[in-house]
Amino acid sequence: SADTLIPRPETELLVEIALGLDLPKVCRVLDLGTGTGAIALALASERTDWQLTAVDSQIAAVNLAEINRQHCQLDNVSIYQSDWFSQVPGFSASPQYHLIISNPPYIEINDPHLSQGDLRFEPVSALVSGQDGLDDLRIVIEQSPRYLHSNGWLLVEHGYQQGNAVRNLFANAGFTAVATQVDYNNLERVTLGCLLATH
């Protein structure tokens, strides 16, 4: 749609990896840039004991995600408008999430694919992230440690040519066990890391 990104098969990989992590039974999850709510709603339906907070900077996306939440009749998801972490509700000095998950914009501003296929009909704000496509990934990765419990995980989707840069961002932010998973086309697509140190 003009307001949100069309969920793609690669995003299912994020959900599958998250469900396979060793997380507490009662787990608090933050979905950054939720769009249609697909990731948060999939996790909430599979893990009814989890409490999910989903945020998006675009009010139209928030409204659509809330409609989808109501349609799915899921009470363990709360959806808010927030530009990444800026308006995440209830944040205090102590970390509160066991998992942060995000499919942020990651396309370079001059990428020729923006004028092809479905991308022509989707919001640029959901696709493009600066000259190298890493602007939003930098924000998510660098700020996540403030919001994660020790032994908490961060999972992000990214472009297939960005794996090395994203792994470096994870390492620089203090994450360990950093790994990149390939998608169904055998392209690097999701990177995850664990925050072991207390902070």
Helices and strands as residue ranges (DSSP letters): H 9-20, E 28-32, H 38-46, E 51-56, H 59-72, E 77-81, E 97-102, G 112-115, G 117-121, G 124-126, H 135-143, G 144-146, E 148-157, H 163-172, E 176-182, E 188-195
